Every structure is written in C-alpha cells, then in structure tokens.
C-alpha cells in the first residue's frame, strides 16, 4: 500500500493549489517588504523562513494539533495574539528605521549572519499565523484518498507539495522586488521603512481578525 496519494489526487491537488498560491497574500506582502529593505538575499531568506514556518502547520495537521488550535478558543487566541504582537513589533521597528538613503545604495544582506534575522522573522510570521493552521486542516483532507495508504502520510505528502509549490512562487516575488529595488534608484529607505511598517500593522490586524474553524 502506497504512502503517497494516487496520481489523480495529486494532479487535482496541484490544480486546486496553484490559484491559491499565485494570488498574493500576507506572506507575499511580508516578503516584498523584507526584500525592498534588505535586497534579494534577505527576501529569499524571508521566503525560506515563511515556508518552513508553514511546515509547522503541516506537521500540526498530521498529528492533529491544528484541530486543537482550530477548535479550541484558548489555543487559537494564544497563537493569534502571539502572531499579532510579533507583527506589531516588526511594524514598530520598521517605523523607527533611521536614515533616508536611496534604497539602491542600501547594501544587500548577503552574509549568512545578516540573512538570519530575515529568516527568523519569516519563520515566526509563518508559524504564528492561526489562519494557516485552519487552512491546512480544512484543505488537505479533501485530497486524501481512503484506502490508498495511511492518512497521516498522505497529509504529509500533500502539505510538503503545497509548501514546495508556494516556495517556488514566493521566491519569484522576492526576485521581482529585488529588481524593483534597483529599477527605482531614488526610492528612499525612509519610505520603504514606513510602507513596511504599514504592511506589518495590516498583517497584525488580519491576524487578530482570524476566526476559528468552528464558532462557540
């Protein structure tokens, strides 16, 4: 018995996933803001962090933790508040950004030590988003084929496939933002920082407005 969903289920899953992935959401806004601030290396590091943060929710769906988060008012609220607080902190630090040099003159964060903060921020943005937990819990089981293998292994394969597809697409946003950063040499870093702060604040608002899968 295979541990992978049938080919037909996988093809249907990819067809259903791509519109969701291609439509820019909060993670794309975060990646764009990070790239404009730190260049392509920082944007790609943030992308890696976001996708690995989503892996937390995939594993949660496999073992049932996402079900607890989605149906427990306390657990859901804790994750929601933590995620919003982290985003508001990012908004505050971005708003207080110093300097008003052109973005094109801002050095790319190419060193591994410099890329780590972008990766860490992306990881927390992905992992502390309760709406992602609800999404995986509601979306992945629709493509599980009974009798084709263990449910947990099919959920894991589907989740990893979704993350891989999202990683490829989101990386293109980072590359595009990096090109935009160079095409607009007069773009001021203060404007980038202020726009980033607004993006983070909006993401925090969206996180706080998230609702559980079931209401009480």
N, C-alpha and C positions, 0 to 999 in steps of 0.2 A: 504493500500500500504506500503510495507516494505521500511525501510530506508537503508537496507543492500543489497548489490548486490546479485544476485542469487548464489546458491552454486556452480554451474558450473563455473561462472565467478570468484569466489573466488579461486577455485581449479586451474584454468588456471593462475590466477594472482600469486599464490604461486609457481607454476611450472616455470613461467617466471622469477620470482623474485630471486629464490634461486641461479641460476648460477651467477647473478649479485652480490648477497650478498657474495657468497662464494669466488669469485675472489677478492683477496686483492687489495685495492685501497689506495688513500691518507689517508683516515681516519684510516685504519689499520696501516699504517706507523707511524702516529701520536701516536696511542695507544701503539704500540710496543716501540717507543722511550720513551714515558712517563713511561711505566712500567719498563723498564730497568733502568731508572733514579730513580724512587721512589718506586718501588715494586708493588705488586698486588693491594693493596688498591688504590694507585694513578692511576694505569691503569684502574681499574674498575670505578673510579670516572671520569676519562677522557672519558671512553666509555659512561657513562651516560650523560656527557656533550655534546658529539658529537651527540648522538641520539636525545636529547632534542633540540639541535640546528637544526637538520633536521625537527623537528616539526614546526619550524618557516616557513620552505618552504612548508610543507604540508598545513598549515593554509593559507599561501600565495596563493597556488594553488586553495584552496577552494574559497577564496574571490576575486581571480583574480590579486593579487599583483604580483605573479610570471609572469603573462602575461606581466605586465608593465616592470618588470626587464628584461624579455627575449627579448622584442621588442623595448625598449627604450635605445638608445645608452648612454644617460647620466646616467640613473639609473643603467644600467648594469655596466658601467665603475666605478661609485662610489663604488658599492658593491665590484667589482673586486679589486680596488686599496686598499680599506679598509682591505679586507681579506689578500691581499699580504703584506701590511705593518705590519699587526699583525703577520704573519708568519715570516717575516724578523726580527721582534723584538725578537721573540722566538729563531730564529737562532742565533742572536747576543748574547743574554743572555746565551744560551747553550754553545756557543763557548768560552765565557769568564768564564765558570764554573771553580771553584777553587778546588784544591785537586786532588790527584791521588790515592785515596784509592781503594782497590778491591771493585767491586760492591756488593759482598756478605756481606761486612762489612758496607755498607751504610744502615742506618735504614729505615724500611718501614714507609711510611707516613700513620700511622694508625689513628691519631686523626682527628676529623671532621674538625678542623681548618686547618690541614695540607692537607687534601684532597680537600679542597675548591679551591685552585689555579689550581689543575689539572682539576677539574670540570669546572671551569670558562674558562680555556684555551680551553677545548674541546667544550664548548658551543659556543665560538666565532669561532672556526675552522669550526664547523658545520653550524652556522648561516651565516657566511660571505663567503660562497662558492657559487658563482653565478652559477656554473655548476650544483649544486644540484637543484637550482630553475628551471633551464631549464629541468633537468631530470624529476622532478615530473610533470611539466607542460606537457611534451611530453608523459610520460609513463602512468600515472594514468588514463587519459581519455580513453585509449584503452580498459579498462576493465569495463567501466561504461555501464550498461545495460539500454537503453532507455525504459521507461515505467515501470521500476521496483522500482522506488522511486525517490526522489529528487536527482538531480545530485550532489549537494553540500554534501549531507550526504554520498553518495556512494564514492565520492572522499575522504572524511574524513576517512571513514572506511578502504579504501584501503591504504591510507597513513599511518594510525596508524598500520595496519597489517604489512606493509613493515618495519616500524621502529621497531616493536616488533621482527620480524624475524632477522633484522640486529643487534639488541641489543644482542640477544642470541648468534649469531655467533661471533660478535666482542668481546664479553666478553670472549669467548674461546681463542682469540688471546692474551688478557690481561693475562689470567691464564697461557697460554703457555709461554709467555715472562717472567712471574714471576718465572716459573720453570727453564727456561733457565738461569735466573739471578743467581739462586742458584747452577745450574749444572756447571757453569763456574766461580769458586771462584776467579780465577786470572784475570778475566775481569776487567780492570782498569776503574775507573769513568771518567778519562780524555778522554779515547777512546769513552766511551758511550756518553759523552757530545759532542765531536767533530762529531760523527756519527749522533747524534740528530740534531746538527746544520745543517749538510748537508741535512738531511731529510727535515727539515723545509724550507731551502732555495729552495730545489727542489719543494716542495709543493707550495711555493710562485711563482715560475716560472710557474708551471702548472696553478695556479690561474690566473696569468697575461695573459696566452695564451688562456684562455677560450673565446669562441665566442658566440655571441648571437644566438638565435634560427633562426632569420631571419637576413639577411645582408642588409645593406643600400647601 
